[in-house]
């Protein structure tokens, strides 16, 4: 028999939070160009990862992936114990798990803006109490106003250092001050872009009980397609996240290559050096072109293009280079982001900018 709701042309309605949620559709279609739009590694992962991929057989495909042995390897890599680490389906999933585990309706959560959009999505699914602290024109982290926005009802704080799309950082001292000012809240420090900056709060796990540090393999390691990230923190906090997570959240291919990616520090250091040198060259070129920028500690630079931002993105696409228009981010009208990759890719990016601006 036919479902009555279907027959009437209606479907069950989702929770009010879902209806209220703005749509987030990253422009992923037709990216067959030089992709300087998503802050990915622009070249490839470590040769050791590629070698391991070649050796994989179909043998393991029928069985569920086993996360824990690789968590043990990751924990050892960071000098942590296995119960202080959880592998996730990218940092995206980690953010979801944080919101699910720590937020009830009515709780407050705190982020700055502009920042990574998924914080808003995951938090808004759990509570209407999301508070956003707007950066000023310097795009620096608004530390004093952020501290002032903490209330006894604040249960979750998420900050990215370096931040996306600004490239701004938050010092370790400031992060520890935030954690200390909100002992009733969990502070998630999103270190997705850690490698391009080098400062971390990973060493404070153990002494700061409300700290969670997130890392991704999507950026410097070049494994965005495998969807793998990691959270580290107090064993009790990680235990709550583990309860909420699917036991098979990270696929077997990702688990197989992760130890190789972690072990190949030479490759990682080479890629980081490419980005550091490329970032300097890009800053010099943008200065010559008269484009206003902000200091970035990451593998991208935010550019103030002004009213012609759409024209620039279109012209760059015609020159075979993709950029990310961030104009709709709060306080970012006319701003466009460019990823910094390898030497060759930066050279192509600069040439396309010269021809397009
Ligand atoms: N955090 C930040 C700050 C990001 O910019 C991104 C990716 N754009 C992510 C997390 C997501 O990382 P993952 O690929 O591990 O889900």
Boltz pocket constraint, residues with backbone or C-beta under 6 A from the ligand:
constraints:
  - pocket:
      binder: B
      contacts: [[A, 38], [A, 39], [A, 89], [A, 90], [A, 91], [A, 92], [A, 93], [A, 116], [A, 160], [A, 162], [A, 163], [A, 164], [A, 190], [A, 192], [A, 215], [A, 216], [A, 217], [A, 218], [A, 224], [A, 227], [A, 228], [A, 229]]
      max_distance: 6.0
